Amino acid sequence: RNNNSSSCNSDDEYNQLSMFWTAAKYCYLWSTGGVSSSLNSTTDDDESNLPYSTLMLRSLQSNAESSLEPLATYSKELVSIFRYRVNDRLHSSFDDIREDEFMLRMNLNDSDGGAEDDVLGRYGWKRAVTDAAHLVPNQEWKSPVDMGRRRGGDGMITTDDDRIHQLSEVVMFLEQTKMNA
């Protein structure tokens, strides 16, 4: 029985590590310029044409919805952090963007967070006056990522980068546990 329990835990740890690295791959590809990837198709069937931001957020969301811990907890945190980072990059890259492209790149759908205009407002976008299918940045909006600096328990200022570093240490711990098993 103990062997089965140990094998099951080992399989769970391997699955968590595998799922986390899949998300990390897309995070890396996005951070090296994936926001500018072309959109030849917006269908869900053809993932090769999806922007890296969408693939990254879908992978993290899938991890967050898993029942595997600590993967689910950490991925929930990362979904929020990276969605705001993708949004910040969209703000700096686009004077206007089609609404469907925005929703795709942010991995959002109509059911995320209530009324559609509320979702757009939360991320600092509003409908263009001349074309309701396009969004323009709300100039008064301030990114929570910019305001993401806060004081830790030791008085040091921590950032999202510090939190991501801590998460990578968890992954390294899981790898070492897997290698020692």
Buried (B, 14 or more C-beta within 10 A) or exposed (E): EEEEEEEEEEEBBEEBBEBBEBBBBBBEBBBEEBBEBEBEEBEEEEEEBBBBBBBBBBBBBBBBEBEBEBBBEBBBBBBBBBBBBBBBBBBEEBEBBBBEBBBBBBBBEEEBBEEBEEBBBBBBBBBBEEEEEBBBBBEEBEBBBEEBEEEEEEEEEBEBEEBBEEBEEBBEEBBEEEEEE
